Amino acid sequence: MKIVDRYIGRNVIGATLTVLVVLLAIFTFFAFIDELEDIGRGTYTLTLAAAYVGLSLPGLVYQLFPIAALIGALIGLGSLVERNEIAVVRCAGVSKLRVIAAVMKAGAIFVIAAVLIGELVFPPAEQHARVLRGDALEKTVARLGGEGFWARDGNSYINIREVLPGHRFRDVQIFEFDDDQHLVAATVAASAEYVDGQWLLHDIGQTRFVDGGPRAVDLDEARWDSTLDPALIGMTALKPDTLATTDLLRYVEFAHRNGQNAQTWEYALWGKLAYPLATAVMVYLAIPLVLRASRGVTMGRRILVGAVIGLGFHIVNQAAAHLGVVFGVPAAWSALLPTAVLFVCGTVLNHRTP
């Protein structure tokens, strides 16, 4: 039985890797074409563009894994069906459940690979890519739109508008209150940096509210005693789905502690947990799609079916995220629902497959 498992798994894994390489080549080509428009701006060169696209590859692999797993499983199993090998295995006394189990062992390998890439490779590579590109183009990692980043540190409220590479920031405002919630001081700094565990403010304008009235002072540089973690600020400059699960947990806890809305980050957290499962569910769904189809189904048709289902799932998954935020749906529900629906469909189809 192990021989059958290995043979089926080898076909599914081999086809999936082939599909993944092809998809990566296509998406990487178009990503590199997009980067050519920015070459020549600042210090952004062809080499840096290639490095940026290369660092973006782990993210592409992670995002394309479910689609590649579905199409790969359709192709791998389809080739076994076309050569009558699945029929021979069934005639030898192997049950349908054993065939499903053999395929899902390959699905389990995909889940492990997706988790490792999503947690250990994708986040640091994406952050390095953004720093590399931003530093070359405009010396800026990100501008925090709207009201920027807000945080609370004791009786102080901090607002930061712009994130720079290397724990450096621009447009920093600090509002200090006393225990009775009366404004004590308002500080505006053109820039700030976090060095050796200490915050340094530069080009400071401060207004202190004392009994004699407001008193304004200007300083070139000053230390700022704060427990604010600069890594949390950097997270807001990144897309939540590009962060590791541990970082998302840290930010959700930080947002709750400061009374901020963390729904977008909570969805990203649950989405991070659900996405590897979606890869396995795609493989699970491919089994009845192949076994129920006739042997006359062409490879091109299988690829088309896989592409349509995979892209449809991606669109629905993204829509569920936005709709969940808009309508206040619990993050776990909106993140897991598309995967759960596919799993139910796969179970029903597998049950009806002879």
C-alpha positions as CSV (number, residue, x, y, z in Angstrom):
1,M,0.0,0.0,0.0
2,K,2.9,2.3,0.6
3,I,4.0,1.8,-3.0
4,V,0.6,3.0,-4.2
5,D,0.7,6.0,-1.8
6,R,4.1,7.0,-3.0
7,Y,3.2,6.6,-6.7
8,I,0.0,8.6,-6.5
9,G,1.7,11.2,-4.3
10,R,4.7,11.5,-6.7
11,N,2.4,12.2,-9.6
12,V,0.4,14.8,-7.8
13,I,3.4,16.6,-6.3
14,G,5.3,16.5,-9.6
15,A,2.4,18.0,-11.5
16,T,1.8,20.6,-8.8
17,L,5.5,21.7,-8.8
18,T,5.4,22.0,-12.6
19,V,2.3,24.1,-12.5
20,L,3.8,26.3,-9.8
21,V,7.0,26.9,-11.8
22,V,4.9,27.9,-14.9
23,L,2.7,30.3,-12.9
24,L,5.7,31.8,-11.1
25,A,7.4,32.4,-14.5
26,I,4.3,34.1,-15.8
27,F,3.7,36.3,-12.8
28,T,7.4,37.1,-12.3
29,F,7.7,38.2,-15.9
30,F,4.8,40.7,-15.6
31,A,6.1,41.9,-12.2
32,F,9.5,42.6,-13.6
33,I,7.9,44.5,-16.6
34,D,6.0,46.7,-14.1
35,E,9.3,47.5,-12.3
36,L,11.0,48.6,-15.5
37,E,8.9,51.8,-15.4
38,D,10.6,52.9,-12.2
39,I,14.2,52.2,-13.3
40,G,16.1,55.5,-13.3
41,R,14.2,57.0,-10.5
42,G,16.4,57.8,-7.5
43,T,19.0,55.1,-7.3
44,Y,16.7,52.3,-8.6
45,T,18.6,50.3,-11.1
46,L,17.9,47.2,-13.2
47,T,19.9,45.1,-10.7
48,L,17.8,46.4,-7.8
49,A,14.6,45.8,-9.7
50,A,15.7,42.2,-10.3
51,A,16.5,41.8,-6.6
52,Y,13.1,43.2,-5.6
53,V,11.3,40.8,-7.9
54,G,13.4,37.9,-6.6
55,L,12.6,38.8,-3.0
56,S,8.9,38.9,-3.9
57,L,9.0,35.3,-5.2
58,P,8.2,33.6,-1.8
59,G,5.1,35.8,-1.5
60,L,4.1,34.7,-5.0
61,V,4.7,31.0,-4.2
62,Y,2.5,31.4,-1.0
63,Q,-0.3,33.1,-2.9
64,L,-0.3,30.7,-5.8
65,F,0.0,27.5,-3.8
66,P,-3.8,26.8,-3.6
67,I,-4.3,27.3,-7.4
68,A,-1.2,25.3,-8.3
69,A,-2.3,22.5,-5.9
70,L,-5.7,22.3,-7.5
71,I,-4.4,22.3,-11.1
72,G,-1.6,20.0,-10.3
73,A,-3.9,17.5,-8.6
74,L,-6.2,17.6,-11.6
75,I,-3.3,17.0,-14.0
76,G,-1.6,14.4,-11.8
77,L,-4.7,12.3,-11.1
78,G,-6.0,12.9,-14.6
79,S,-2.9,11.4,-16.1
80,L,-3.4,8.3,-13.9
81,V,-7.0,8.0,-15.0
82,E,-6.1,8.4,-18.7
83,R,-3.6,5.5,-18.3
84,N,-6.2,3.4,-16.5
85,E,-3.9,3.2,-13.5
86,I,-6.5,4.3,-11.0
87,A,-8.9,1.6,-12.5
88,V,-6.2,-1.0,-12.0
89,V,-5.6,0.1,-8.4
90,R,-9.3,0.0,-7.7
91,C,-9.7,-3.5,-9.3
92,A,-6.8,-4.7,-7.1
93,G,-9.0,-4.1,-4.1
94,V,-8.0,-0.6,-3.1
95,S,-11.0,1.3,-1.9
96,K,-12.0,4.8,-2.9
97,L,-11.2,6.1,0.6
98,R,-7.6,4.7,0.4
99,V,-7.1,6.5,-3.0
100,I,-8.4,9.7,-1.3
101,A,-6.1,9.1,1.6
102,A,-3.1,8.6,-0.7
103,V,-3.8,11.9,-2.5
104,M,-4.4,13.8,0.7
105,K,-0.9,12.7,2.0
106,A,0.4,14.9,-0.8
107,G,-2.0,17.6,0.3
108,A,-0.6,17.4,3.8
109,I,2.9,18.0,2.3
110,F,1.6,21.1,0.6
111,V,0.1,22.4,3.8
112,I,3.5,22.0,5.6
113,A,5.3,23.7,2.7
114,A,2.7,26.5,2.7
115,V,3.1,27.0,6.5
116,L,6.9,27.1,6.4
117,I,7.0,29.5,3.5
118,G,4.2,31.7,4.9
119,E,5.8,31.9,8.4
120,L,9.6,31.7,7.8
121,V,10.3,32.9,4.3
122,F,7.6,35.1,2.9
123,P,7.4,37.8,5.7
124,P,11.2,38.7,6.0
125,A,11.6,38.5,2.2
126,E,8.7,40.8,1.6
127,Q,9.9,43.3,4.2
128,H,13.4,43.3,2.7
129,A,11.9,43.8,-0.7
130,R,9.9,46.9,0.4
131,V,12.9,48.4,2.2
132,L,15.1,47.8,-0.8
133,R,12.7,49.4,-3.2
134,G,11.5,52.2,-1.0
135,D,15.1,53.2,-0.1
136,A,16.2,53.3,-3.7
137,L,13.1,55.1,-5.0
138,E,12.2,57.7,-2.4
139,K,14.0,56.8,0.9
140,T,10.6,55.9,2.3
141,V,9.2,52.6,3.3
142,A,5.6,53.9,3.5
143,R,3.5,56.9,4.2
144,L,0.7,56.0,6.7
145,G,-2.4,57.5,5.0
146,G,-5.3,59.0,6.7
147,E,-4.6,59.8,10.4
148,G,-1.4,57.7,10.4
149,F,-0.4,55.4,13.2
150,W,-1.9,56.2,16.6
151,A,-0.7,54.6,19.9
152,R,-1.1,55.1,23.6
153,D,1.8,55.0,26.0
154,G,0.6,55.6,29.6
155,N,-0.9,59.1,29.6
156,S,0.6,60.0,26.2
157,Y,-0.9,59.6,22.8
158,I,1.5,59.3,19.8
159,N,0.8,59.9,16.1
160,I,3.3,59.0,13.4
161,R,2.7,59.7,9.7
162,E,5.7,58.3,7.8
163,V,7.9,55.2,8.3
164,L,11.5,55.2,7.0
165,P,14.0,52.3,6.8
166,G,16.0,51.3,9.9
167,H,13.5,52.3,12.7
168,R,13.3,55.9,11.5
169,F,10.1,58.0,11.3
170,R,8.9,61.4,10.2
171,D,6.1,63.7,11.3
172,V,5.8,62.6,14.9
173,Q,3.3,64.2,17.3
174,I,3.1,63.5,21.0
175,F,0.2,64.6,23.3
176,E,0.8,64.3,27.0
177,F,-2.1,64.4,29.5
178,D,-2.2,64.3,33.3
179,D,-4.2,61.9,35.4
180,D,-7.3,64.2,35.1
181,Q,-7.0,64.0,31.3
182,H,-5.9,67.6,30.9
183,L,-3.4,68.4,28.1
184,V,0.0,69.0,29.6
185,A,2.2,69.2,26.5
186,A,2.1,68.9,22.8
187,T,5.2,68.0,20.9
188,V,5.9,67.9,17.2
189,A,9.1,66.4,15.8
190,A,10.2,66.5,12.2
191,S,11.8,63.0,12.6
192,A,12.5,60.3,15.2
193,E,14.7,57.3,15.4
194,Y,15.1,54.3,17.7
195,V,18.7,53.7,18.6
196,D,20.1,51.2,21.2
197,G,16.8,50.9,22.9
198,Q,16.2,54.7,23.1
199,W,14.0,57.1,21.2
200,L,15.6,60.2,19.8
201,L,13.5,63.2,18.5
202,H,14.9,65.7,16.0
203,D,13.8,69.3,15.1
204,I,11.4,69.6,17.9
205,G,8.7,72.1,18.6
206,Q,7.0,71.7,22.0
207,T,4.3,73.6,23.7
208,R,3.8,73.1,27.5
209,F,0.6,74.2,29.2
210,V,1.4,75.6,32.6
211,D,-0.4,77.9,35.0
212,G,1.1,81.0,33.4
213,G,-0.2,79.9,30.0
214,P,1.3,78.0,27.0
215,R,5.0,78.1,26.8
216,A,6.7,77.1,23.5
217,V,10.3,75.8,23.1
218,D,12.3,74.6,20.2
219,L,14.9,71.9,20.4
220,D,17.3,70.4,17.9
221,E,17.3,67.0,19.6
222,A,16.0,65.3,22.7
223,R,15.5,61.8,24.2
224,W,12.0,60.5,24.5
225,D,11.2,58.0,27.2
226,S,8.6,55.6,25.8
227,T,7.9,51.9,25.8
228,L,6.5,52.0,22.3
229,D,7.9,49.2,20.2
230,P,9.1,50.6,16.8
231,A,8.5,47.2,15.2
232,L,4.8,47.6,15.8
233,I,4.8,50.9,13.9
234,G,6.6,49.2,11.0
235,M,3.9,46.6,10.8
236,T,1.3,49.2,10.0
237,A,3.4,50.1,6.9
238,L,3.0,46.6,5.6
239,K,0.0,44.7,4.3
240,P,-1.3,42.6,7.2
241,D,-1.3,39.4,5.1
242,T,2.5,39.7,4.5
243,L,3.2,39.4,8.3
244,A,4.0,36.2,10.2
245,T,1.3,34.8,12.6
246,T,3.4,35.8,15.7
247,D,3.6,39.4,14.4
248,L,-0.1,39.5,13.8
249,L,-0.8,38.2,17.3
250,R,1.4,40.9,18.7
251,Y,-0.3,43.7,16.8
252,V,-3.8,42.4,17.6
253,E,-2.9,42.3,21.3
254,F,-1.4,45.8,21.1
255,A,-4.4,47.2,19.3
256,H,-6.8,45.7,21.9
257,R,-4.6,47.1,24.7
258,N,-4.8,50.6,23.2
259,G,-8.5,50.4,22.4
260,Q,-8.0,50.4,18.7
261,N,-9.9,48.6,16.0
262,A,-8.0,45.4,15.0
263,Q,-10.6,43.8,12.8
264,T,-8.4,44.0,9.6
265,W,-5.5,42.5,11.5
266,E,-7.7,39.8,13.0
267,Y,-8.9,38.8,9.6
268,A,-5.3,38.7,8.3
269,L,-4.5,36.4,11.3
270,W,-7.4,34.0,10.6
271,G,-6.6,34.2,6.9
272,K,-3.0,33.2,7.7
273,L,-4.4,30.1,9.5
274,A,-6.9,29.3,6.8
275,Y,-4.8,29.7,3.7
276,P,-2.6,26.5,4.1
277,L,-5.8,24.6,4.8
278,A,-7.2,26.0,1.5
279,T,-4.3,24.3,-0.3
280,A,-5.3,20.9,1.1
281,V,-9.0,21.5,0.4
282,M,-8.1,22.3,-3.2
283,V,-6.4,18.9,-3.5
284,Y,-9.4,17.3,-1.8
285,L,-11.8,19.0,-4.3
286,A,-9.7,17.8,-7.3
287,I,-10.3,14.1,-6.5
288,P,-14.0,13.9,-7.4
289,L,-13.5,16.3,-10.3
290,V,-11.1,13.8,-11.8
291,L,-12.7,10.5,-10.8
292,R,-16.2,11.6,-11.9
293,A,-15.0,12.8,-15.3
294,S,-14.8,10.5,-18.3
295,R,-11.4,9.5,-19.6
296,G,-12.0,11.6,-22.7
297,V,-11.6,14.8,-20.8
298,T,-8.6,16.6,-22.2
299,M,-5.7,18.0,-20.2
300,G,-6.5,21.5,-21.4
301,R,-10.1,21.2,-20.0
302,R,-8.8,20.1,-16.6
303,I,-6.4,23.0,-16.5
304,L,-9.2,25.4,-17.5
305,V,-11.5,24.0,-14.7
306,G,-8.7,24.3,-12.2
307,A,-7.9,27.8,-13.2
308,V,-11.5,28.9,-13.0
309,I,-12.1,27.4,-9.6
310,G,-8.8,28.6,-8.2
311,L,-9.3,32.2,-9.4
312,G,-12.9,32.1,-8.3
313,F,-11.8,31.0,-4.8
314,H,-9.2,33.8,-4.7
315,I,-11.7,36.5,-5.7
316,V,-14.3,35.2,-3.2
317,N,-11.7,35.0,-0.5
318,Q,-10.6,38.6,-1.0
319,A,-14.2,39.8,-1.2
320,A,-15.0,37.9,2.1
321,A,-12.2,39.9,3.8
322,H,-13.6,43.3,2.7
323,L,-17.2,42.4,3.3
324,G,-16.4,41.0,6.7
325,V,-14.7,44.3,7.7
326,V,-17.6,46.4,6.3
327,F,-20.4,44.4,7.9
328,G,-18.6,43.6,11.1
329,V,-18.7,39.8,10.5
330,P,-16.4,38.0,13.0
331,A,-12.9,37.5,11.4
332,A,-12.9,33.8,11.9
333,W,-16.1,33.3,10.0
334,S,-15.2,35.5,7.0
335,A,-11.7,34.0,6.8
336,L,-12.8,30.4,7.1
337,L,-16.1,30.4,5.2
338,P,-14.8,30.2,1.6
339,T,-12.5,27.2,2.5
340,A,-15.3,25.6,4.5
341,V,-17.7,25.9,1.5
342,L,-15.1,24.2,-0.8
343,F,-14.6,21.5,1.8
344,V,-18.3,20.8,1.9
345,C,-18.5,20.7,-1.9
346,G,-15.6,18.3,-2.0
347,T,-17.1,16.0,0.6
348,V,-20.5,15.9,-1.2
349,L,-18.8,15.2,-4.6
350,N,-16.5,12.5,-3.1
351,H,-19.6,10.9,-1.4
352,R,-21.4,10.7,-4.8
353,T,-18.3,9.4,-6.6
354,P,-18.4,5.6,-7.2
